[in-house]
């Protein structure tokens, strides 16, 4: 019982700090691109977005290492085995240093190639080279310092510490970028100066671990077995990253930089919404991993059912409202931008639908990570990656951004269907119909809430009107979701209420 109380407490801390961090992240996500658009124009904003996304592809060389280390730490942390913990962390340090050297080389290569591949009308090749370096150095610093701390804290359900350190980093970075952008400082200088904030997060985490984990050492004999799942996890995460990475890559190839800027504005909004969704799963993968490591099957089944129901309610509410409100927000957000048309309704609904489908499978995807089923799901991930890549390349030349988003939606639909069968059968050991019922219920409610917006059209030409419209449609969504929950998920609704009361009381 004490263990369960501890998990609830850590989940509350993780959720609260993640919520605060996501608030600052969304705030910066709205403020900085807006300043970039007004100060430097759509092309330079598209340039920064394109480079940032390409660098995120390079960080995928780390994929698999983090997941395998976190998974390997579950059992020794539960058993308080300090020797085993240190040997795993030593392996993590060695692995991250190797990756850091490779990543540094790849960033230098990208910096040399990008100015030739995609020249800018406003920046010389030398300045684009320096811009790529500035945007890539954050990853270099993270690999050589932050990563090994993040693995330990994530596995030990201390994600709230990571969130607090990230809040400090995010606030300082935003202050630097905002001040320099308002002063119209050269965009390359802006991002080089912003690097001052990067090391602060690593220092905070180093200090915390030094004080709270005095037994931790990184010079023990590396545990090679801890990395045994690395390549399976790497393969899965590389293909899973296609959902976020391939669309903007295809857009960069088939669209202009100004069109890429349009895509990134819609993507920025949904990324902020995804961040909100991340609040509700912060630290839960480690919590479920702890339950699986201790083989507490009864707790696993009950907790998973309540979580799947609760997450589906939030997912349906958040993305149905996003589908209704996103175009109006973009219209207000880009009201005085004249060099490109940002108000594209089809992109609004497709972006929101893609976010909804991506998060519909989150409870099942999280259980794959908690159970370490990386090798077992390689084929399914391969199919998902091929769908978005092949279909995106087929549709993009004619349908541009809309075609890319359709391909992304189709890949998510396939993965949702696959996980309906895999997770209940192989991990949770419960009937498949429970997950299927949950997905059908969520899709129908999403469609119903979105359709209701056409029955009661409301114009939103200013921020106050937009807020009032959002409140109105939110009340309709809450009424529909609450009513359907009482009809079909009364037991889960009661259990969720009990959990929430317990968290508030503590």
FENCORFEN-V373061 format. One record per helix or strand of 2 or more residues. SS is the DSSP state (H for helix, E for strand). FROM is the first residue (numbers start at 1). LEN is the number of residues. If there is no record, write none. Layout:
ss=SS from=FROM len=LEN
ss=SS from=FROM len=LEN
//
This chain:
ss=H from=2 len=61
ss=H from=65 len=15
ss=H from=82 len=36
ss=H from=125 len=31
ss=H from=159 len=24
ss=H from=187 len=26
ss=H from=224 len=4
ss=H from=230 len=11
ss=H from=242 len=13
ss=H from=257 len=23
ss=H from=284 len=10
ss=H from=297 len=37
ss=H from=345 len=16
ss=H from=362 len=10
ss=H from=375 len=54
ss=H from=432 len=24
ss=H from=463 len=26
ss=H from=490 len=16
//
